[in-house]
Amino acid sequence: MPAEIPSPPELPVVLLTSELTAGSLAHARAHQDLRRVRRGADVELTPSDPAWRRRETVMLARCVAIARTARMRSAFSHVSAALIHGCPIWTPGSLTHVTQAVKPSSGRPADMVRHRSRIPDGEVTSVRGLNVTTLERTILDCVRTVHPRDGLVIADAGMRMLIRPDRRYRERYLPRIEELRERLLTRLEGPDLARGRRRARAVLRAADPYAESAAESVLRWIAISRGLPYPTTQYLVETRKGRFFCDMTWVTRRVYQDGSAAPSLVLHAEFDGEGKYGDDVRAARVVREEKVREDAIREVSGPMVRFMRPDLGNPDDVFARITAAFSRRYVLTLRSRPDLRG
C-alpha cells in the first residue's frame, strides 16, 4: 500500500509559568519529563518517543508558546509553517520563523526569526488554531531560504499533501502535478519572493509528490544534484510474485541508427526505513519478504541498490554506489547541478 499522506500533527500541551502557581509548577516538574522550550514555557516529552519525534515536539511547543504570548499580529512561516502543516523537516533547527508586516519595536528574541513582509490575505490560513502561511506559500518560502536538500524534502511532501496522488494511476495525476508546479513557479516571480529565486526554481522543477518519505527525497537529491537524470519515482514492476513499486528507478536507453530505442539499463534504488522492521520476529518476516520482492524484481527488470538512514550521511558514497551500475564512460559525462548542490 502507498504511504500515508502527511497531515498536520497534534499540537503538544505547553505549560506557561505565568499561568501556574509555584506549587503546581513544582509538582509538574517532579512528576513529568518537562523540557523548557523558551523562557517561561515548558512541554512534557514522552521518554519512549524516538529522538526525531522529541525534537519535533519541542519545535511545535515553541510555536504554541509564541502564539499564546504574541503581542503582534504575525503568521508562522518558512520551516516553522512547514512543520505545522505536517511536512517532515530533515534538519531540525532551534529557531522559530514568523512573518509580520510591521517592524518589531524590540530586538529579536534568541529563539525567533522575524521576517518582515506583507503577506497577501489569501496566503495566510489557520492550522490547529495557529496562524500560518498557506502550504503553497510555505513551500515557496522554504525552497528559497533553506538548503536545496531540505527544500526538496519540504516541496515533495507539500506537493504530496496538495495533490494526494495515487501511484497506481500516475497518468491521472500528471496534469494536476504540472499545473501546481507551474503555479508555484509563476508565483515565485513575484517581487516579494526575489531572494533565492534561482535555487528555488531548481528545487521546484525537481520536486515530486510521489516521494513517500523524507529519506527518499534526500536519496533522490543526492543522485540528481550530482548529475544523474531525474528518476521515475514509485516505478511499477510486474513480476511473477505480483506488482511492486520501487522508490526510484533510472532507465537508460540505447538509440539505434534506424531511430528505434531500447532500454540498456534499468537501475532501482530503495530506502529501507528502520521503522518498518519493528521487533525481532517482525523484522525477520519483513527481511524475508523484501528478499523475495527484490529477487522477483531482478528477474524481470534490473539491479537494485538499497540504503538505510545512516548511509545518507555520506552523499558521495551513496552516489558512488548508485553509479557503480552505469558504465564509466556514462558517469564521466555527468555534470552536477550547482543550484541543487547548495
C-alpha angles and dihedrals in degrees: 000000000000117000118265119269110253115253136184111287123234110265117243122241110256123204114214116203090216091061097048134073118238090250096051091046091051091049092050092050091049097049105029135060095243125182122195109234098179138338109311095004132097135176130200115240127203108234093211093057117106117254094256092055092049090052090050091049091053092048092049092045090054089055091050092049092050092048092052094051101034117131097185131057109254142138130233107247146169114021093352091057090046090055093048091050090052103257115146115249113216097191111037116214136197095222126089116214123217130169123212135172098227131058112256115249094219136048122280116276112240092245099046141072113203115202114198111218138125102239114202113251091244091060097059124077141159123255119181087342095305122120106238140159114264118266093254093050090045091054090051094049093048099047089051098050113028132065110288090243092056091041091054091051090054095041092050092050094042092051089046090055093046096046101029092202126196112218091211091067105038097156091056092060101040096090092050092048093051092043090055092046092051091047091053092046091050093049088048089067091065115119091242093059102052099117112093092001097141094053090044092056091054093050094047092050089052096044116116125186091204091074102109100196141022090249091055088053091051092047090052091046091055091054101043097038088059094050111274115133118259107278127223107257121217090014113195118232121183112211139167086259094054140271117323133184119216120210093236135350135191119206116191118192134208114219116210129210092260090058096254120129137203134183111269096181136010114192125183125200122192137184117218111205117210090223095069093062099061118166124006096265094049091042092057091050094048092048090052091049091048091051092052090047094049093047091050092051093047091052094061105020133022144294123304131213119198132203139189131204097270090054092063091066089074106052095175091056091047091051091048091053092049095047094045088087093057125077116267089237090057094046091052090059093058118107124194121242105237094197089059098041093066 
